Amino acid sequence: MTTDKLVDFDHVTDYISREAAWNGIYNCPTKTDADGYIWVRTKDVAHMIDDVPAADVVEVVRCKDCRYFYNGYDEKCCISHRGVVVTDENGFCHHAERRSDNDN
């Protein structure tokens, strides 16, 4: 089962599906030693990770980083084409646009 996940791109730079990664590890060639330990070569795991397709993710722009965010006297607000909405600086929505250096 694959689902879209919102991801904060400030913290991670590459995304893979956890399920696909585990499936790849389980399918790597293994060897079992005399004591019953199962060994997997690091090189095989590295190749498997490289072959896992990127996960379907969507960038999250937190309200505090959005061009529509306004830190008012009493309330933190989103002022956009939707009107004025009271929000939280750590919230997010699908209308968000990251604030540029030219935005105040």
C-alpha positions as CSV (number, residue, x, y, z in Angstrom):
1,M,0.0,0.0,0.0
2,T,1.5,3.3,-1.1
3,T,0.4,6.6,0.4
4,D,1.5,10.2,-0.2
5,K,3.2,11.7,2.8
6,L,3.9,15.4,3.6
7,V,7.6,15.9,4.1
8,D,9.5,18.8,5.6
9,F,12.3,19.2,2.9
10,D,14.5,21.2,5.3
11,H,15.4,18.0,7.2
12,V,15.8,15.3,4.5
13,T,17.0,15.4,0.9
14,D,16.1,12.0,-0.5
15,Y,13.1,9.8,0.0
16,I,12.4,6.1,-0.6
17,S,9.5,3.9,0.3
18,R,10.2,2.0,3.6
19,E,8.2,-1.0,2.3
20,A,10.3,-1.1,-1.0
21,A,13.5,-0.8,1.0
22,W,12.6,-3.8,3.2
23,N,11.5,-5.8,0.3
24,G,14.8,-5.1,-1.4
25,I,16.8,-6.1,1.7
26,Y,14.9,-9.4,2.0
27,N,15.6,-10.2,-1.6
28,C,19.4,-9.5,-1.3
29,P,21.6,-12.6,-1.7
30,T,22.5,-14.1,1.7
31,K,24.8,-16.6,3.2
32,T,24.3,-18.6,6.4
33,D,27.4,-19.5,8.4
34,A,27.9,-22.6,10.6
35,D,26.4,-20.8,13.6
36,G,23.2,-20.0,11.8
37,Y,23.9,-16.3,11.3
38,I,22.6,-14.8,8.0
39,W,25.1,-12.5,6.2
40,V,24.3,-9.9,3.6
41,R,27.0,-8.1,1.7
42,T,27.0,-4.3,2.3
43,K,27.6,-3.8,-1.4
44,D,24.4,-5.8,-2.3
45,V,22.4,-3.6,0.2
46,A,23.9,-0.4,-1.3
47,H,22.9,-1.5,-4.8
48,M,19.4,-2.4,-3.6
49,I,19.0,1.0,-2.1
50,D,20.1,2.7,-5.3
51,D,17.5,0.7,-7.2
52,V,14.5,1.6,-4.9
53,P,12.4,4.2,-6.6
54,A,11.8,7.5,-4.9
55,A,8.7,7.7,-2.8
56,D,5.8,9.9,-3.8
57,V,6.2,12.9,-1.4
58,V,4.9,16.5,-1.3
59,E,6.9,19.4,0.0
60,V,5.5,21.0,3.2
61,V,5.8,24.7,3.7
62,R,5.1,25.6,7.3
63,C,2.9,28.7,7.9
64,K,5.8,30.6,9.5
65,D,7.8,30.1,6.2
66,C,4.8,30.9,3.9
67,R,4.5,34.2,2.0
68,Y,0.8,34.5,3.2
69,F,1.7,34.2,6.9
70,Y,1.2,37.3,9.1
71,N,2.3,37.4,12.7
72,G,-0.3,39.9,14.1
73,Y,-0.6,41.5,17.4
74,D,-2.9,38.9,18.9
75,E,-3.2,36.2,16.3
76,K,-1.1,34.5,13.7
77,C,-2.9,34.6,10.4
78,C,-2.9,33.3,6.8
79,I,-3.8,36.2,4.5
80,S,-4.3,34.8,1.0
81,H,-6.9,34.6,-1.8
82,R,-9.0,32.5,0.7
83,G,-9.3,35.5,3.0
84,V,-7.9,35.8,6.6
85,V,-7.6,32.5,8.5
86,V,-6.2,32.2,12.1
87,T,-3.5,29.6,12.0
88,D,-0.5,28.2,13.9
89,E,3.0,29.0,12.7
90,N,3.8,25.3,12.5
91,G,0.7,24.5,10.5
92,F,0.6,24.0,6.8
93,C,-1.9,23.8,3.9
94,H,-1.8,23.0,0.2
95,H,-2.1,26.7,-0.8
96,A,1.3,27.5,0.8
97,E,4.1,29.2,-1.1
98,R,7.5,29.5,0.4
99,R,8.4,33.1,1.3
100,S,11.2,34.6,-0.8
101,D,13.8,37.1,0.3
102,N,11.8,39.9,-1.3
103,D,8.6,39.1,0.7
104,N,8.1,41.0,3.9
